[in-house]
Amino acid sequence: MLEDLSKHPFFLNRHRQAPLLREREVFLRHLQQQGTSRKALVNLAGMLLHVMRVLKLDQMRDVSLEEIRRAARRWTRQQRSNPRAHSYGNTATSFIYAAKKWLLFNGRLKLTTPSRMRFSDELANFAVYMTNERGLSPHSVRSHCLKTSAFLKWLGERHRLLARATLEEVDEFLAMKGARGLSRRSVAASADALRAFFRHAESRGWCAPGLAQGIQGPRIYKYENLPIGPSWPEVRRLLESVKGQGQAALRARAILALLAIYGLRSSEVSRLMLGDFDWHEEVFVVNHSKRGGSQPFPLQRQVGDAILLYLKRGRPRCACRHLFVTLTPPYRPLSASALWALTNKRLKKAGIKCQRRGPHVLRHACATRLLDQGESLKEIGDLLGHRSLESVGIYAKVNLPALRAVADVDLGGLA
């Protein structure tokens, strides 16, 4: 591994004579396979020598984060007193980064165990119930648990037992959330989560009956916060605004085309895999976030061209099998939050003003375009991956020929 970084005898001898050679080489090889540049590996290899010296690591042992921080402060003081050290502004940060990454890779970073939260068993039971019995998506389960845990922490700080929780306390908590600046919609979402939790708690006998039925959040009107998206001419202007052949531009063009033409959710785009695309049959498969299951989609020509161009010229060569990955190593799947930031940035750059700026506004624009074209609600529901027209019935089997007509929209040669 060391020979891949440098052929210089001084470099090789220095690193070979230091302890824990195998542990360092395996770690550096792993980073190299993840796409880390040679320059970064050379710098990291040098820093690991200092980490071992300051921490006195002649053999592998467990090291706490606090010990690493103390060692980093000592190392910084040494650098400040060293006349040959030209720069030490980020010395402590670099030291901590290298030590944490290396020790964590070897399973030797001793992390402090967070104190166990009150009602953690009840919260875990609630999560299992939502997953197994209600069939909620992982995102919905996390959201409900986060909102519920905030209330349970607040209740625990008041030294209250769950069995003695009252409706007045729930109302006080929700009022406090509103007074701290949360929107009415956010407070209503917390009320929904608490209602679901206390309904489950009542069935388990953890609390007094009737609590869930009495929880009322602020009134939210049906179309109050509908994420009004850009018009279709504005969507075309958005796609036209993505100029250049750089990696970022090619990736953004492919992502925005998928969001706009198919109305996919950001989590569905982030989960797309290279193996989900059948280029011979011109279809790809989407794993739905909310209703679950997978669904085939016809691959619109210009969207397919944009994706192919990204694969050929924009996507880094890496072991990650997700379609969209980060542009800098270590390469990893592009998260839903990163897709939100990308869409927000591109909408602003294109000068498009709309009520919201995340990927969901393009989903809204897609649905509006289809309605304007006179497509049936069944076809629109199939394309957008809804469970039902009114979130009740189950859609019939997807009709691919019908979807081909729905997705067959001219982008004017944008890709």
Stockholm file with secondary structure:
# STOCKHOLM 1.0

chainA/1-415         MLEDLSKHPFFLNRHRQAPLLREREVFLRHLQQQGTSRKALVNLAGMLLHVMRVLKLDQMRDVSLEEIRRAARRWTRQQRSNPRAHSYGNTATSFIYAAKKWLLFNGRLKLTTPSRMRFSDELANFAVYMTNERGLSPHSVRSHCLKTSAFLKWLGERHRLLARATLEEVDEFLAMKGARGLSRRSVAASADALRAFFRHAESRGWCAPGLAQGIQGPRIYKYENLPIGPSWPEVRRLLESVKGQGQAALRARAILALLAIYGLRSSEVSRLMLGDFDWHEEVFVVNHSKRGGSQPFPLQRQVGDAILLYLKRGRPRCACRHLFVTLTPPYRPLSASALWALTNKRLKKAGIKCQRRGPHVLRHACATRLLDQGESLKEIGDLLGHRSLESVGIYAKVNLPALRAVADVDLGGLA
#=GR chainA/1-415 SS CHHHHCCCHHHHHHHHSSSCHHHHHHHHHHHHHTTCCHHHHHHHHHHHHHHHHHHTCSSCCCEEHHHHHHHHHHHHHHHHTCTTCCCCTTHHHHHHHHHHHHHHHTTCEECCCCCCCTTHHHHHHHHHHHHHTSCCCHHHHHHHHHHHHHHHHHHHHTTCCGGGCCHHHHHHHHHHHHHTTCCHHHHHHHHHHHHHHHHHHHHHTSSCTTHHHHCCCCCCCTTTTCCCCCCHHHHHHHHHHCCSSSHHHHHHHHHHHHHHHHCCCHHHHHTCBGGGEETTTTEEEEECSSSCSEEEEECCHHHHHHHHHIIIIISCCCSCCBSSBCSSSSCCBCCHHHHHHHHHHHHHHTTCCCSCCSHHHHHHHHHHHHHHTTCCHHHHHHHHTCSCTTSSSCCCCCCHHHHHHHHCCCCCSCC
#=GC SS_cons         CHHHHCCCHHHHHHHHSSSCHHHHHHHHHHHHHTTCCHHHHHHHHHHHHHHHHHHTCSSCCCEEHHHHHHHHHHHHHHHHTCTTCCCCTTHHHHHHHHHHHHHHHTTCEECCCCCCCTTHHHHHHHHHHHHHTSCCCHHHHHHHHHHHHHHHHHHHHTTCCGGGCCHHHHHHHHHHHHHTTCCHHHHHHHHHHHHHHHHHHHHHTSSCTTHHHHCCCCCCCTTTTCCCCCCHHHHHHHHHHCCSSSHHHHHHHHHHHHHHHHCCCHHHHHTCBGGGEETTTTEEEEECSSSCSEEEEECCHHHHHHHHHIIIIISCCCSCCBSSBCSSSSCCBCCHHHHHHHHHHHHHHTTCCCSCCSHHHHHHHHHHHHHHTTCCHHHHHHHHTCSCTTSSSCCCCCCHHHHHHHHCCCCCSCC
//
